[in-house]
Amino acid sequence: MADRWLGVVVSGEKVTFVDAEVDGDKPLILQGDQTLTLQPGNRAEAYSTISHQIANYVREHSIKRVVVKESAVSRNAATKALLQSAELRGVIMGALGAIAPTEVKSKASISRTFGERKVDEYVADNEFWKKEVKGVNLRAGSREAAMVLLAARKDQ
Amino acid sequence: MTLVSNLQVGPKIGNGHFGEVHSGTDDVHGPVAVKIFTKLPTETDADWQARKQGLLAEGKRLSRAEHANVLKVHALLESPTSDAVHLVMDYCPGGCLQKRFEAGPMPLADVRKYANHVTMGLAALHARNMIHRDIKPANILLNKHGAAQLGDFGLVTDNIIVGYASMQGYSDHLAFEIHQGSGTSVKTDIWALGMTIYRMIHGAEWYSRLPSPRHVVGKGGFATHLPFLPHVPKAWRTVLRTMMHDDTTARYQTANEALAAYSKLYTTPRWECDVTPHDVRWTCVHKKRKYFVVWEAAGSNVYNWSAWSEPVGKGNKRGWGSATGVNYDTAERNLTQLFAKIAS
């Protein structure tokens, strides 16, 4: 039986999430593809708002499982923007972890285990996405969020 | 259904069109607000029975509409004599936003905070296929944590706590398409929410100078011609004009879409604004200086304005601009440009 899963990628001050029905090895049936942006101003209030926004989405759409793309180690110095992005990722994980089983997937682990190619190659492959995802249109910028769902499905 | 004996109904705290609101207590929830619906003098027994059944049915739905930004309904109880229905709700000690609206313009940071709360509550109602139909400052209540909650959602047309005549507020919050004969919808709720946010930003004195929306919204182009206080940034105006667009397809289609648009709304610097019949005054602290702006009426369509800053600590007062004897449009344009200089 199909369940609704949510794949989440946090980048900068944006949270992109893909909501899809997952049913065995069948293509993901995409139900939603959205991006939330952190509000300017008081950061604590903005975190509270965005965490409620995404938590409300998970509740209202009966999401059964959440997969978040993990923070990656930067080869360069950790900038404030990078730290704040990780901060936001933690806020989102905390908000969603309280209401649905939430796990993290690193890009490196997906590259190692998903298939023969690296994640970025799958993300760039239009034919791959035509085959793997049906339903509402998946924005090209949201493919990483869908990729974490595919990787989590493979691990089942 | 019988009245639960542990509900103690206290003194009246407000009036409504259909009934009164009382404070109360019960053993489980502590302080509660109890709205008592009674048979109207003009109502037949059959009409009262029908309305009562409607209230009870809607009460069941409301009690399921649980959300942090929706006023919690604990129970809807019928009195033993069947001549009244008691709606038992959370008591909100912060009162309603109508009081804040009457006190004057609210800082943008506060408005956005409450707009966030209310929009999330509204999205939750819409997700349950409910339309609020009466969004206005008087129906937004502040709970003990300072969070805004939507109250009186579609059950009745009067308000819960303060007892203002609801028809006035309701009529001013009717979207263009309702004036054209269409019914209420998610999009009419979004229009009313836009109007509510506009009122919170501007306060009662400024709002009272507008032609009454109920008389002009139906003519079309209301949002396009809506005058904003000059400190309100362009992004805020765009969002509110989108929420109140005549064309429903140009409006935000869902409450969540409106909420996403709030991420464009800057709230600093924090201007404190006071509007009186004769002038508008602003102050804010920005980068260790306190800024002052005064806009005064000097005659029929004749205005003066002046602006200056003073250091928070030691230092000199500095002029920031002024004009005398200019018309409204010039003064408004000058001041809008002035405020934009220190916007985020």
Chai-1 contact restraints between the chains, C-beta under 6 A:
chainA,res_idxA,chainB,res_idxB,connection_type,confidence,min_distance_angstrom,max_distance_angstrom,comment,restraint_id
A,T37,B,S263,contact,1.0,0.0,6.0,A-B,restraint_1
A,Q39,B,S263,contact,1.0,0.0,6.0,A-B,restraint_2
A,P40,B,Y266,contact,1.0,0.0,6.0,A-B,restraint_3
A,G41,B,T267,contact,1.0,0.0,6.0,A-B,restraint_4
A,G41,B,T268,contact,1.0,0.0,6.0,A-B,restraint_5
A,T49,B,N116,contact,1.0,0.0,6.0,A-B,restraint_6
A,H52,B,M120,contact,1.0,0.0,6.0,A-B,restraint_7
A,E60,B,A127,contact,1.0,0.0,6.0,A-B,restraint_8
